Amino acid sequence: MTKTMFTKTTLFLKQHQRHAKDKEDGASLATDNHSDSSESQDSALADPQTRKEEECLRKLREECRLADISASGNIIFRFACFYDFNFETARTAMVKKYNDPHLNLRMEDKLLDQFQNKVIFPLPGLRTRNMKHEVLYFHACRHFPATMDTELLVRNMTYIFNDMSLTEQQCRNGVAMIIDLNQWAFKNFTPECSNKFFKALQYQVPTKIGAVLIVNAPRWFPKLYRHLFKKMMTKSFAKKVHILKKPQQLKTHLMDGCEQFLPVEMGYWVDSTEIVEDFVDWKRYAESNH
C-alpha cells in the first residue's frame, strides 16, 4: 500500500458516514462541549448520577489547567468514564497515563506495516447482542513472539480502541473482542508476550471491555487458560471472558445477522484484506486532515 492509495470502497464509506454522523449529532469529544458555568447552572436540575459526572469532569479539567497538562476533552472524558466518574481514581490514572504514547498513535511507519499483517482489525458494522459494543477481531495464529514485536501488537490493538472511543456513547458502551485461536499453537505465544497483551487489554488505554469471546480453542486451551492466562486478569475482567466450545455460539453474544460481518478467517465471507485496507485508508485520510 503506497502513501497515495485511497479508495472509497463500501466499507470506507460506512466508516466515513459513521464519523460524519457523530459530528452532526455533536457527539464528538474532541473539544469540551459545555462551559463550566453552563454546567453549574444545569447541575441543580440534574439527577445525582449526572451531577456526579459533571462534577468529576469539571474537577479533572481544573486539575489539568492547574498542572498545565494538555489533555483534550475526549481524553478527560475517557478517563472519567473508564473509572466510573470517580474523581480521585480518574485523576490518579490521568497523572500516570495522560502522556502515554498509546493514546496518540498514528497510522504510519511500523504500525502501518503491523496492520497489513491482519492480526487485529475492526469488524465494521458488527455489534454485540445488546447492540452496544463495537467488535474487533484478533487472529492469534498470525502473531509470532519470537520474530514479531509484541509492543506493535499492543499498539495495533490500542489504536483500534482509540478509534472506538471517539464519542461519549462509544466511551460509555465500550468494545468487545473476538479472539480466534484457529491454528493457534505454542509458537504463537510466550508467557511474557501473553502477560503484556492481557495487561494492555485491561489497562493500557481507557477503553471499557464489555466481552472477550474466545473461539476455535484447542482442547488443551481451557487448562492453560486456568493455570496461566486467567492469573493475568483481575477477577472482574475474567468474568467478561467467554471460551466458546463452538464458533456457532457467537450468535448468542452477537447481533442478529452477525454472519454477514464476520471475516473469511472464520469461514464467513467478509474479505479481511478489504476491511484492513479500508480502515487504514480512512484513518490516514482523517489524520492527514488534522
WOHU-V155452 format. One record per residue. RES is the residue in one small letter. SS is DSSP state (helix for helix, strand for strand, loop for the rest). PSI is psi in whole degrees, 0 to 359 (999 if undefined). Layout:
RES|SS|PSI, RES|SS|PSI
//
This chain:
m|loop|122, t|loop|169, k|loop|341, t|loop|355, m|loop|130, f|loop|109, t|loop|126, k|loop|78, t|loop|176, t|helix|315, l|helix|322, f|helix|315, l|helix|321, k|helix|317, q|helix|316, h|helix|317, q|helix|323, r|helix|314, h|helix|323, a|helix|319, k|helix|320, d|helix|319, k|helix|320, e|helix|323, d|loop|353, g|loop|25, a|loop|346, s|strand|139, l|loop|25, a|loop|329, t|loop|165, d|loop|134, n|loop|333, h|loop|148, s|loop|158, d|helix|326, s|helix|317, s|helix|326, e|helix|318, s|helix|327, q|helix|323, d|helix|336, s|helix|330, a|loop|333, l|loop|354, a|loop|161, d|loop|166, p|helix|320, q|helix|318, t|helix|319, r|helix|320, k|helix|315, e|helix|314, e|helix|319, e|helix|318, c|helix|313, l|helix|319, r|helix|315, k|helix|320, l|helix|319, r|helix|319, e|helix|319, e|helix|318, c|helix|320, r|helix|314, l|helix|325, a|loop|2, d|loop|43, i|loop|125, s|loop|101, a|loop|130, s|loop|164, g|helix|325, n|helix|313, i|helix|317, i|helix|314, f|helix|320, r|helix|314, f|helix|316, a|helix|313, c|helix|318, f|helix|325, y|loop|29, d|loop|36, f|loop|31, n|loop|109, f|helix|311, e|helix|316, t|helix|316, a|helix|319, r|helix|315, t|helix|318, a|helix|319, m|helix|321, v|helix|321, k|helix|329, k|helix|357, y|loop|331, n|loop|20, d|loop|124, p|helix|340, h|helix|342, l|helix|350, n|helix|40, l|loop|151, r|loop|152, m|loop|84, e|loop|164, d|helix|230, k|helix|328, l|helix|322, l|helix|316, d|helix|321, q|helix|317, f|helix|325, q|helix|347, n|loop|349, k|loop|45, v|loop|309, i|strand|128, f|strand|156, p|strand|159, l|strand|91, p|strand|133, g|strand|343, l|strand|140, r|strand|165, t|strand|176, r|loop|323, n|loop|3, m|loop|18, k|loop|306, h|loop|129, e|strand|160, v|strand|136, l|strand|161, y|strand|134, f|strand|111, h|strand|90, a|helix|333, c|helix|353, r|helix|359, h|loop|129, f|loop|102, p|loop|332, a|loop|332, t|loop|352, m|loop|146, d|loop|117, t|helix|331, e|helix|323, l|helix|325, l|helix|316, v|helix|318, r|helix|321, n|helix|311, m|helix|313, t|helix|332, y|helix|316, i|helix|320, f|helix|315, n|helix|320, d|helix|334, m|loop|14, s|loop|38, l|loop|338, t|strand|164, e|helix|316, q|helix|321, q|helix|317, c|helix|320, r|helix|321, n|helix|319, g|loop|190, v|strand|169, a|strand|151, m|strand|133, i|strand|122, i|strand|111, d|strand|116, l|loop|19, n|loop|127, q|loop|12, w|loop|138, a|loop|179, f|helix|334, k|helix|349, n|helix|4, f|loop|158, t|loop|158, p|helix|321, e|helix|315, c|helix|314, s|helix|320, n|helix|317, k|helix|320, f|helix|311, f|helix|328, k|helix|317, a|helix|322, l|helix|326, q|helix|325, y|helix|344, q|helix|314, v|loop|154, p|loop|75, t|loop|124, k|loop|139, i|strand|117, g|strand|326, a|strand|147, v|strand|116, l|strand|112, i|strand|123, v|strand|160, n|loop|35, a|loop|141, p|loop|161, r|loop|328, w|loop|355, f|helix|317, p|helix|322, k|helix|316, l|helix|321, y|helix|313, r|helix|319, h|helix|347, l|loop|293, f|helix|319, k|helix|331, k|helix|348, m|helix|2, m|loop|156, t|loop|160, k|helix|321, s|helix|323, f|helix|321, a|helix|330, k|loop|341, k|loop|352, v|strand|128, h|strand|119, i|strand|110, l|loop|131, k|loop|328, k|loop|142, p|helix|331, q|helix|338, q|helix|348, l|helix|329, k|helix|336, t|helix|345, h|loop|342, l|strand|165, m|loop|158, d|loop|140, g|loop|18, c|helix|337, e|helix|326, q|helix|352, f|helix|354, l|loop|148, p|strand|166, v|helix|332, e|helix|336, m|helix|9, g|loop|11, y|loop|203, w|loop|4, v|strand|128, d|loop|113, s|helix|329, t|helix|318, e|helix|319, i|helix|310, v|helix|315, e|helix|320, d|helix|316, f|helix|314, v|helix|314, d|helix|315, w|helix|314, k|helix|322, r|helix|322, y|helix|313, a|helix|318, e|helix|328, s|helix|344, n|loop|16, h|loop|999
//
